[in-house]
Amino acid sequence: MAELDTSGGGKHKGGKVRSKKASTRVDLTAMVDLAFLLITFFMLTTTLSKPKAMDLVMPDKDEKTKDQLPVAASRSMTLLLGANNKVEWFIGEPGKSQPTTDNYGKNGLRKTLIEKGKEIQQSTGKYMVVLIKPSDKSNYKNVVDVIDEMNITGVQSYAIVDIMPAELELLKRDGNY
């Protein structure tokens, strides 16, 4: 779709002989059409990335529910999220069992959740309940990491609750606050 104009441009009036200049003109209509067809094709066939979000249902703080069921301390595990990406955990009530400091990841918290979940399942016949208690020194990433570990390990029942003063003292005592 290129044109070549070879017209002389008029009569020559003696003297010098001038060489003919060839002017070229490229028609880009077909190229633009092809570009828009390709853009349209890729827009319609590309799968857009879906946001990766986990549903988390939280109760209202103002509503006091009467449907709360008591959970035995022997099957509840408490996770205290402290500073410096450390997590302390204990089974039962604070002060009655010694908390263990752990880190996040497959060899830390994940391994503990799997092992303790199996132990509680075998001893009580019921699933483990995990209480997640972030402190003021923990960050948002720590909470997300713990919820991810709950999903990965298949913990069926967990809750994010406020940390108590006795548990803060445990974090301070172990240098994780």
N, C-alpha and C positions, 0 to 999 in steps of 0.2 A: 504494500500500500504506500509505496513511495512514488513520488512523481518527479520527473526530471524535466525542467523547463529549458528547452534548447532554442527558444526563439531568439532571433538576432537583435530585436529591439529597434529596428528601423533601417533606413538606407545609410550607406556609408558615403561620406562626401570626401573623397580623395584623401591623400595624405597617408597617414599611418594606418596600418592594419591592426586592429585590436583583436585580441583573442576573445573568444566567446566564454563567458562565465556561466557555468551550469549552476542553477540554484536548485537545491533539494528541499523537499518538504515531506516530512514523515507524518503519516496519519496514525495517531495513537488511540483511536477509538476502540479498536479491537483489543488492545492491551488493557485499557481501562475496564472494558466489559469483562475480560477474563479475571482481572483483579477483584472486581466486585462479586463475580461468581464464586471465586475461591474463598473470599471472606465470608460470604453467605453460607457456603458449604461447611466451613469449619465452625462457624457459630452454631449451626443447627446440629452438627454431629458431635460436638464436644460436650462431655458431661461436666457440668460445673461441680466443683468440689463442695461437698456438703459439710456444714460446720459440725465439728466433733464436740458434742455437748452431752453431758449426762444429766438425766432428770433427777432432781433432788427435791423432795417434798419436805417443807419445814412448817411446823405448826405456828400459829399466831402466838406472840408472847403475851398478849393481853387475855387471851382465852384460856381459862383453866379447865382442862378436860377432866371429866369424871371417869373416863374409860381407861385410866392408866392401870396397867397390871404390874404387880410386884415381880421383880426379877431376883432370883437367888444370887447372892454374892459369889457363890461357887462357880457360876457360869457367866459372870460378867468380867470383862477385861476393860481396864481404863487406860487410855493413851493420853499422856500429858505432853503437849507440844511445847517445847522450850526454845531457847535461843540457840544460835550456832548450828541449826539444822539437826538438833538432837531430839529424840523422843524417849520418854520414860513410860514404862508400862508396868502394870501390876494386875493380878487377879484378886478380886474381892474388894474389900474396903481399904481406904487409905490408912496407913499406920499399922495394919494387922499383917500386911505382907510387904516384903522388901521390894521396892521398885528396881527395875533393871533399865539401864540406859542403853539405847540402841540407835542405829542410824536408819535412814530410809533406803529402800532398794531391796533387791531379791535376796541378798544374804543377810539382811537385817530384819526389818519389820515384816516383810513378806514371809520369810522363813518362820518367824515367831508366830504370826497369825495362823499359818497352816498347821504348825505343830500343836499349838495350844487349842486350836479349834478341834483337832482330832482328839486330843486328850479329854476335852470337856464333853465332846459328843460320846465318847466311849464310857466316861464315868457317870454322866447324868442322863444320857439318852436324848438330850435336847441340844439345840444349837447355841453357840456362844453369842452373847450380846456384847457389842463393843461400844464404849462411851468415849467419844473424841472430845478432848478438852483443850482447846488452844489457849495459850497464855498471851499476855500483852507483847511478849518478846518474840513470839513466833510470827512467821510471815504467811502471806496468802498461798505461796507455793507449797508450803508444808501442809496446809489443809487440803489442797488439791491432790498432793501426793498421797496423803492418807486415804482420801476417798477413792483414788485410783487403786490403791492396794486393796481396799474393801471389795471393789468390783473384780479385780484380778483373782483374789483368793476365794471369792464366792461367799463372803460373809453376808448372811441374809438379814441380819438385824443390827443396825448401828445408829447412833444418834450423836449429833453435835450439841454439846451442852456447855454451860458456863463452868469455869474452873472454881473450885472452892478454896478458901484460904489455907486449909491444911495441905492441900495439894500444891499450892504455890510454895509453901514452906519446904516441901519435898524437893521441888525444882531448885530453890535457892540453896538448900543444903548440899545438893549434888553438883552445884555450879552450872546449872542449865537455865538460869533465869537472868 
